[in-house]
Amino acid sequence: MRRKPPQTDGSKHVQFSFEVDREVDGRWIAEIPEVPGALAYGTSAEEAKAKAYALALYAIADDVERQDKEIPDTISVPRVSA
């Protein structure tokens, strides 16, 4: 499956989006399609989003640590309340 690239505003700011759905068993599933592996279940939509968000941050941190990429001068991480 090909992932769509993250949205940018022309600078080094990157914006990801959530896809949230409810399973037939009542659980919520949230995914950040731009970050492979950032998919999580929760008992509420907000819990699933918070878990997917945490996985995305781990994946991004791991990617930065493993590769020799240009690191931005500033990092902006919006606060997510669960």
Long-range contacts (C-beta under 8 A, 24 or more apart in sequence): 3-33, 3-34, 3-36, 4-33, 4-34, 5-34, 6-34, 12-72, 12-73, 12-74, 13-76, 16-56, 18-49, 18-52, 20-45, 20-48, 20-49, 32-56, 35-59, 35-60, 46-81, 46-82, 47-82, 49-80, 49-82, 50-80, 50-82, 53-80
